[in-house]
Amino acid sequence: MFEWIKNLFGDPNQRALNELWPIVDEVNEHFEDMKALSDEELRAKTDEFKEEIAAATTEIDADIDEIEERLRFARDAEGPPAAAGPSGDGAPATDAEAEMAVSENGEAARAAEALSLQQRQDLYDELDALEEERYDAVQDTLDALLPEAFAVIKETCRRHLGETWRAGGSEIEWDMVPYDVQILGGIVLHNGDIAEMKTGEGKTLAAVMPVYLNALTGRGVHLVTVNPYLAERDAEWMGPIYDFHGLTVDVVNRYDPHTEGRRGAYEADITYGTNNEFGFDYLRDNSFVVKPDQLVQRTGHAFAIIDEIDSVLIDEARTPLIISGPVPEQQSNDQYAELQPSVEKVVRQQKRVVENFAQEAKELLEQRDEAQASGDKKEARRLEDEAGLALLRASRGFPKNETFRSLMEDASNERLLQKTESFYLQENAKRMPEVDAELLYHLDEKKNAIEMTDKGRAYTAKVSGETEEMFTLPNLGDRQTDLDIEYDEKIEARKEELKNDDSLSEEKRQNKLMNDERELEKEREEARRELYNTYSKRAERLHAIEQLLKAYSLYEKDDEYIIQDGKVQIVDEHTGRVLEGRRYSQGLHQAIEAKEQVEVQQATQTYAKITLQNY
């Protein structure tokens, strides 16, 4: 059916490409004309293009500058001047500064005008509209320049044939002139679409043309790669082509964060870098910077090309980039190492329990088949229900169990599991505790969550040689209520005692009662502090146990992480690469370190995070 529709209406992707082929022909026509130009004349084309872009935006830029000037030096309609002072530190301008600014710039004579809040908002709205108008004007100009600009790059590539330079650590000889398919890919990229190119079609060279064209605006172009080597190699490889036309190229990964070098990399016409570094710089600029001169990225993002977009914006789209720091010193890592032996015993026991359920399910399914073969449908249904419950318990206890996995290879068993789970999830999972009661803990792989059961707490207390109370959080609400009731009862008892003491005068009785109330209040506050401390310590302890259970049940060595140089190193689930310097948060990394019996390092806490998709 799909092929019939495709034959009738044509492939929409092919139709879109067919519309672009005339532009490719136009590029090649300009290319033939440019062969006669000298190097100086070819370079002059870049200046011509820049002048055309500037001419298209001159009036708009003047309007933008005028509004920004008015907003900068304007004062509130009521009250003292509120505009930024000449110091540039964001502080309001004084009357003298405003007058000085006006006297130094005759055009700003009206800048000291009083603006109401609504007038300011109207000016900001006008600025937004002008920025959109400027963007449209630039895009229209770039579209008009595209055939000739692409031809300039093609001719530049031709003139570099046979030249050699270093790129990616080795000597390379330039032997590339864009083919038509690469020109086509460049047009697609300039239009903001995704260009899927086969291996060998030269996507690196295809990107050079739209990068050059958009760099002419002077607002910077980012070329995003997936690793530092590619960023460095491509910048060195394509750099001489850009350099021929006076465009600057730099790589953010060459410099440390928050340095002049990195700031300079963003000021270049063309900036190469990895997706993570672009994202982290954005986080730093928006989370830890207090002055404008501390920013490293330019204001706004004009144009970017993303290499391996399927990896960056699909596979890793929701993987957060996290800037973290050490937690307060009072939170010790010792508990992970202390609790590890006990938790390991809990996990071993859980695996035995799950293996029993998996074997039970296997036997029940065989008995069900026998009952069905003998025609006993009622017995077959009963056996199937019991088998489904055993499968559900195994899946919630340890889904990586080999017996359980082999059972799940049968589609009918998977359907039975889903049917059973749906039954126990009815009415807000009212009956799910019946499923989990036989487990020490239950887990949810999708949500990456684990919760201990009463049976699990009792077993943990047993193997730890402690009371079960140590693994249960006190009920703060109930306990505080008890403390308040106890306080009130003591006050009433003390009042009654003093009332019956005839040796005291009324004044002494009142003074003694006030002193007793203060002492009892101190006792209550001390009991509250002790309650909160107990709650905090147990919560921290239970959190460590939960993270250790995750480390044992959800994270496998050589799958999610490896041990390298005595350290736990995270492995990217999409690329298989080791993520150097990355650590799991919320104590999970410490739990895995304790599990693998390597040095447990300081825990970290999240300061800021963002996903590549949101960036």
ZAMARGU-4260 file (C-alpha; in steps of 0.2 Angstrom, whole numbers, plus 5000, padded with zeros to 4 digits):
<rodrens>
0) 5000/5000/5000 | 5014/5012/5005 | 5024/5008/4989 | 5008/5012/4978 | 5005/5029/4987
5) 5024/5032/4985 | 5023/5028/4966 | 5007/5039/4964 | 5013/5054/4973 | 5032/5052/4973
10) 5044/5052/4987 | 5042/5069/4997 | 5061/5069/5001 | 5065/5067/4983 | 5053/5080/4978
15) 5061/5092/4990 | 5079/5088/4983 | 5073/5090/4965 | 5068/5108/4970 | 5086/5111/4975
20) 5095/5105/4960 | 5093/5121/4950 | 5102/5130/4964 | 5116/5117/4962 | 5117/5121/4943
25) 5118/5139/4947 | 5132/5136/4959 | 5142/5127/4946 | 5139/5141/4933 | 5146/5154/4945
30) 5161/5142/4949 | 5166/5142/4930 | 5166/5161/4930 | 5177/5162/4946 | 5191/5151/4938
35) 5196/5167/4929 | 5198/5177/4945 | 5214/5181/4954 | 5217/5176/4972 | 5214/5194/4977
40) 5198/5195/4967 | 5192/5179/4974 | 5195/5185/4992 | 5187/5202/4988 | 5171/5192/4985
45) 5170/5189/5004 | 5170/5208/5007 | 5157/5211/4994 | 5146/5198/5002 | 5148/5206/5019
50) 5144/5224/5012 | 5128/5217/5005 | 5123/5210/5021 | 5127/5226/5030 | 5117/5236/5017
55) 5102/5225/5020 | 5102/5229/5039 | 5109/5247/5040 | 5092/5255/5044 | 5086/5241/5055
60) 5103/5242/5065 | 5101/5261/5067 | 5083/5259/5074 | 5090/5246/5086 | 5104/5256/5092
65) 5093/5271/5094 | 5080/5261/5105 | 5094/5253/5115 | 5102/5271/5118 | 5085/5277/5124
70) 5083/5263/5136 | 5101/5264/5143 | 5100/5282/5148 | 5082/5284/5152 | 5075/5287/5169
75) 5059/5282/5178 | 5044/5293/5174 | 5043/5296/5193 | 5059/5296/5204 | 5077/5297/5201
80) 5086/5292/5185 | 5087/5273/5184 | 5097/5270/5168 | 5114/5261/5168 | 5128/5271/5172
85) 5144/5274/5161 | 5153/5262/5172 | 5145/5248/5163 | 5142/5238/5179 | 5123/5239/5178
90) 5121/5252/5192 | 5109/5266/5189 | 5116/5282/5181 | 5117/5297/5192 | 5110/5314/5187
95) 5128/5320/5183 | 5132/5304/5173 | 5116/5305/5163 | 5120/5324/5159 | 5138/5319/5155
100) 5132/5305/5143 | 5120/5317/5135 | 5133/5331/5133 | 5146/5318/5125 | 5133/5312/5112
105) 5122/5325/5104 | 5111/5311/5097 | 5107/5306/5115 | 5100/5323/5120 | 5083/5314/5122
110) 5090/5299/5130 | 5087/5307/5147 | 5068/5307/5144 | 5057/5300/5158 | 5050/5283/5153
115) 5035/5274/5162 | 5035/5255/5164 | 5023/5253/5150 | 5034/5264/5138 | 5049/5253/5142
120) 5039/5238/5139 | 5033/5245/5122 | 5051/5249/5117 | 5057/5231/5122 | 5043/5224/5111
125) 5048/5235/5097 | 5066/5229/5099 | 5060/5211/5098 | 5051/5215/5082 | 5066/5224/5075
130) 5077/5209/5079 | 5065/5197/5070 | 5064/5210/5055 | 5084/5210/5055 | 5084/5191/5055
135) 5072/5190/5040 | 5082/5203/5031 | 5099/5193/5034 | 5091/5177/5029 | 5084/5184/5013
140) 5101/5191/5008 | 5110/5175/5013 | 5098/5165/5002 | 5101/5177/4987 | 5120/5176/4990
145) 5120/5157/4992 | 5124/5151/4974 | 5139/5163/4972 | 5145/5161/4990 | 5145/5142/4988
150) 5154/5144/4971 | 5168/5154/4980 | 5171/5140/4992 | 5171/5127/4978 | 5184/5138/4969
155) 5194/5140/4985 | 5195/5121/4987 | 5201/5119/4969 | 5215/5131/4971 | 5221/5122/4987
160) 5223/5105/4978 | 5240/5097/4981 | 5243/5109/4996 | 5248/5100/5013 | 5245/5105/5031
165) 5243/5096/5048 | 5226/5090/5054 | 5222/5078/5067 | 5240/5075/5071 | 5245/5070/5054
170) 5251/5078/5038 | 5236/5079/5025 | 5236/5083/5007 | 5221/5093/5001 | 5212/5083/4987
175) 5194/5089/4988 | 5183/5099/4978 | 5164/5099/4982 | 5154/5087/4972 | 5136/5091/4967
180) 5129/5080/4981 | 5140/5089/4994 | 5133/5106/4987 | 5116/5099/4989 | 5119/5094/5007
185) 5126/5111/5010 | 5110/5119/5004 | 5100/5108/5015 | 5110/5113/5030 | 5109/5131/5027
190) 5090/5129/5026 | 5090/5122/5043 | 5086/5104/5038 | 5094/5088/5041 | 5106/5081/5028
195) 5108/5063/5029 | 5123/5058/5019 | 5130/5041/5015 | 5148/5036/5021 | 5160/5043/5008
200) 5149/5057/5002 | 5159/5070/5012 | 5148/5078/5025 | 5163/5087/5033 | 5166/5096/5016
205) 5148/5099/5014 | 5147/5109/5030 | 5161/5121/5024 | 5149/5130/5012 | 5135/5134/5024
210) 5147/5138/5038 | 5156/5151/5027 | 5140/5159/5021 | 5133/5161/5038 | 5149/5167/5045
215) 5148/5182/5034 | 5135/5189/5046 | 5149/5192/5059 | 5138/5184/5073 | 5147/5168/5074
220) 5144/5150/5068 | 5145/5135/5079 | 5150/5118/5072 | 5145/5105/5085 | 5154/5088/5085
225) 5153/5073/5097 | 5171/5072/5103 | 5186/5083/5105 | 5196/5074/5092 | 5184/5077/5078
230) 5182/5096/5083 | 5201/5098/5083 | 5204/5088/5067 | 5190/5097/5057 | 5195/5114/5063
235) 5213/5111/5057 | 5207/5101/5041 | 5195/5115/5035 | 5204/5130/5043 | 5215/5135/5028
240) 5199/5136/5017 | 5191/5149/5029 | 5208/5157/5032 | 5210/5161/5014 | 5195/5173/5016
245) 5201/5181/5032 | 5188/5171/5043 | 5195/5166/5060 | 5193/5148/5067 | 5195/5142/5085
250) 5190/5127/5095 | 5182/5129/5113 | 5190/5112/5119 | 5207/5119/5118 | 5205/5130/5133
255) 5199/5128/5151 | 5182/5135/5156 | 5180/5153/5161 | 5197/5158/5153 | 5201/5172/5140
260) 5206/5158/5128 | 5188/5151/5128 | 5180/5168/5127 | 5191/5171/5112 | 5186/5155/5104
265) 5168/5160/5105 | 5173/5177/5097 | 5180/5168/5082 | 5170/5169/5066 | 5169/5150/5066
270) 5169/5140/5083 | 5171/5121/5083 | 5168/5111/5099 | 5159/5096/5107 | 5141/5096/5111
275) 5145/5094/5130 | 5157/5109/5131 | 5144/5121/5122 | 5131/5115/5134 | 5142/5117/5150
280) 5148/5134/5144 | 5129/5139/5143 | 5126/5132/5160 | 5141/5141/5168 | 5136/5158/5159
285) 5118/5156/5166 | 5122/5150/5183 | 5138/5156/5190 | 5142/5173/5181 | 5138/5189/5190
290) 5145/5202/5178 | 5143/5203/5159 | 5162/5203/5156 | 5163/5185/5164 | 5152/5178/5150
295) 5161/5167/5138 | 5148/5164/5125 | 5141/5177/5113 | 5124/5184/5117 | 5112/5175/5106
300) 5115/5160/5095 | 5115/5164/5076 | 5119/5148/5067 | 5125/5130/5071 | 5128/5114/5062
305) 5127/5098/5072 | 5137/5083/5067 | 5130/5066/5070 | 5113/5074/5075 | 5105/5057/5078
310) 5117/5054/5093 | 5116/5072/5100 | 5098/5076/5098 | 5090/5059/5099 | 5101/5046/5108
315) 5107/5059/5121 | 5093/5071/5120 | 5087/5069/5138 | 5104/5065/5146 | 5107/5080/5157
320) 5123/5089/5158 | 5126/5092/5176 | 5138/5104/5185 | 5141/5097/5203 | 5151/5101/5218
325) 5156/5093/5235 | 5142/5090/5248 | 5145/5097/5265 | 5159/5088/5274 | 5147/5082/5288
330) 5139/5070/5276 | 5151/5055/5277 | 5155/5042/5263 | 5159/5029/5277 | 5142/5022/5277
335) 5143/5015/5260 | 5158/5005/5264 | 5150/5000/5281 | 5133/4995/5274 | 5140/4986/5258
340) 5142/4969/5266 | 5125/4969/5273 | 5117/4975/5257 | 5127/4962/5247 | 5119/4948/5258
345) 5102/4956/5255 | 5104/4956/5237 | 5110/4937/5237 | 5095/4932/5247 | 5084/4942/5235
350) 5092/4933/5220 | 5088/4916/5228 | 5070/4922/5231 | 5068/4927/5213 | 5076/4911/5206
355) 5063/4901/5216 | 5049/4912/5209 | 5056/4910/5191 | 5057/4891/5194 | 5040/4890/5201
360) 5033/4900/5186 | 5041/4888/5174 | 5034/4872/5183 | 5017/4880/5184 | 5017/4884/5166
365) 5021/4866/5162 | 5007/4860/5173 | 4995/4872/5165 | 5000/4865/5148 | 4996/4847/5154
370) 4980/4853/5161 | 4975/4861/5145 | 4980/4845/5136 | 4969/4835/5147 | 4954/4847/5145
375) 4954/4853/5162 | 4951/4872/5158 | 4947/4877/5176 | 4963/4870/5183 | 4973/4877/5168
380) 4967/4895/5172 | 4971/4893/5191 | 4988/4887/5187 | 4991/4901/5174 | 4985/4914/5187
385) 4998/4907/5199 | 5011/4907/5186 | 5008/4925/5181 | 5009/4930/5200 | 5026/4921/5201
390) 5032/4930/5185 | 5027/4947/5191 | 5036/4944/5207 | 5052/4939/5198 | 5051/4954/5187
395) 5049/4966/5201 | 5062/4957/5211 | 5077/4954/5199 | 5072/4955/5180 | 5090/4951/5175
400) 5087/4933/5182 | 5092/4921/5168 | 5078/4909/5171 | 5065/4923/5170 | 5073/4930/5155
405) 5072/4913/5146 | 5054/4912/5150 | 5051/4930/5143 | 5058/4924/5126 | 5041/4916/5124
410) 5028/4930/5118 | 5014/4921/5127 | 5023/4922/5144 | 5026/4940/5141 | 5008/4943/5138
415) 5004/4934/5154 | 5015/4945/5164 | 5007/4961/5157 | 4990/4954/5160 | 4994/4950/5178
420) 5003/4966/5181 | 4988/4976/5174 | 4976/4966/5186 | 4987/4971/5201 | 4988/4989/5196
425) 4970/4991/5196 | 4962/5004/5208 | 4979/5013/5211 | 4989/4997/5213 | 4978/4993/5229
430) 4984/4974/5228 | 5002/4977/5223 | 5008/4975/5241 | 5002/4957/5240 | 5015/4954/5226
435) 5029/4963/5234 | 5026/4956/5252 | 5036/4940/5247 | 5051/4951/5241 | 5065/4959/5251
440) 5063/4974/5239 | 5055/4978/5223 | 5062/4988/5209 | 5056/4997/5193 | 5069/4997/5179
445) 5060/5011/5169 | 5059/5023/5183 | 5076/5018/5190 | 5068/5016/5207 | 5070/5003/5222
450) 5060/5002/5238 | 5063/4990/5252 | 5048/4980/5260 | 5045/4976/5278 | 5053/4959/5275
455) 5068/4967/5267 | 5070/4979/5282 | 5069/4964/5294 | 5082/4954/5285 | 5093/4969/5283
460) 5092/4971/5302 | 5096/4953/5305 | 5111/4952/5294 | 5117/4969/5301 | 5115/4964/5319
465) 5104/4979/5323 | 5086/4981/5327 | 5073/4983/5314 | 5069/5001/5321 | 5086/5007/5314
470) 5079/5004/5296 | 5062/5013/5298 | 5059/5032/5298 | 5051/5039/5313 | 5034/5047/5310
475) 5038/5065/5313 | 5020/5071/5314 | 5014/5058/5326 | 5030/5059/5337 | 5028/5078/5338
480) 5010/5077/5343 | 5015/5064/5357 | 5028/5077/5363 | 5016/5091/5363 | 5003/5080/5373
485) 5017/5075/5385 | 5022/5093/5388 | 5004/5098/5391 | 5001/5084/5403 | 5017/5088/5413
490) 5011/5107/5414 | 4994/5102/5420 | 5002/5090/5433 | 5014/5103/5438 | 5000/5116/5440
495) 4990/5104/5451 | 5005/5100/5461 | 5009/5119/5465 | 4990/5122/5468 | 4990/5110/5482
500) 5006/5117/5490 | 4999/5128/5503 | 5017/5133/5508 | 5019/5144/5493 | 5012/5162/5490
505) 5002/5165/5474 | 5017/5175/5468 | 5030/5161/5471 | 5018/5149/5464 | 5017/5159/5448
510) 5036/5161/5447 | 5039/5143/5450 | 5026/5138/5437 | 5035/5150/5424 | 5052/5142/5428
515) 5045/5124/5427 | 5037/5129/5410 | 5053/5135/5403 | 5062/5119/5409 | 5049/5108/5401
520) 5049/5119/5385 | 5068/5116/5384 | 5065/5097/5387 | 5052/5097/5373 | 5064/5107/5361
525) 5078/5095/5365 | 5067/5080/5361 | 5062/5088/5345 | 5080/5091/5340 | 5084/5073/5344
530) 5069/5067/5334 | 5075/5077/5319 | 5093/5071/5321 | 5087/5053/5322 | 5076/5055/5306
535) 5090/5063/5297 | 5103/5050/5301 | 5090/5036/5297 | 5085/5044/5281 | 5103/5046/5276
540) 5106/5028/5280 | 5091/5022/5271 | 5096/5032/5256 | 5113/5024/5256 | 5105/5007/5257
545) 5093/5011/5242 | 5108/5017/5232 | 5118/5001/5236 | 5103/4991/5231 | 5102/5000/5214
550) 5121/4998/5212 | 5119/4979/5214 | 5102/4977/5205 | 5102/4989/5191 | 5120/4993/5186
555) 5132/4980/5179 | 5150/4981/5177 | 5156/4982/5159 | 5139/4987/5154 | 5135/5003/5163
560) 5152/5006/5169 | 5170/4999/5170 | 5184/4999/5182 | 5199/5009/5176 | 5214/5014/5186
565) 5205/5009/5202 | 5190/5021/5198 | 5172/5018/5192 | 5171/5025/5175 | 5154/5028/5167
570) 5151/5021/5149 | 5140/5030/5137 | 5125/5018/5133 | 5124/5025/5115 | 5142/5026/5110
575) 5151/5014/5121 | 5164/5027/5125 | 5170/5030/5143 | 5164/5047/5149 | 5179/5053/5158
580) 5176/5064/5173 | 5157/5060/5174 | 5150/5054/5190 | 5133/5047/5195 | 5124/5059/5207
585) 5114/5057/5223 | 5127/5045/5231 | 5125/5031/5217 | 5143/5033/5211 | 5149/5030/5229
590) 5137/5015/5231 | 5145/5007/5215 | 5162/5011/5222 | 5158/5002/5238 | 5151/4988/5228
595) 5167/4986/5218 | 5177/4989/5233 | 5187/5003/5226 | 5191/5020/5235 | 5174/5028/5239
600) 5176/5046/5234 | 5168/5062/5240 | 5149/5063/5236 | 5144/5077/5225 | 5128/5088/5223
605) 5120/5096/5208 | 5123/5115/5206 | 5115/5116/5188 | 5109/5105/5174 | 5102/5106/5157
610) 5099/5093/5143 | 5106/5095/5125 | 5088/5096/5119 | 5084/5111/5130 | 5100/5120/5126
</rodrens>
